[in-house]
Amino acid sequence: MNKLSIIHLFHILIIGSLFLYVGIYQTKIFKFMYTILLALSIIIFLYHGYKVYIKSKEGKSYFINLFHMIIVAPLLLYIGLNGDKTSRFYFELLLMLAFAVIGYHGYYMIKGE
């Protein structure tokens, strides 16, 4: 199994499932999940910020990394900070991201990229 297959499986099984769980159950989730979302948002932002820096120096495309920094990390941060007070709208955005994660990574895993 190559590195990309592991990344696809991780996103499908772990990230997609987490986003589905939080998006579906919304404010009925375990309270510690908000802390996990908060920590995950910081990790995502820092990791993808580093990747943007490296890829920009190498002249490679870093669109996906910017997407994580501009869309994914702030959404998780917002939900993590607001907890039960988060509007349903943001949970629905997370649910849309869950389907996008599963679809995108499922497609590329089947395609073999």
Protein Blocks (a to p, Z undefined) as FASTA:
>chain_A
ZZklmmmmmmmmmmmmmmmmmmmnmmmpcfklmmmmmmmmmmmmmmmmmmmmmmmmnopa
fklmmmmmmmmmmmmmmmmmnmmmpcfklmmmmmmmmmmmmmmmmmmmmnoZZ
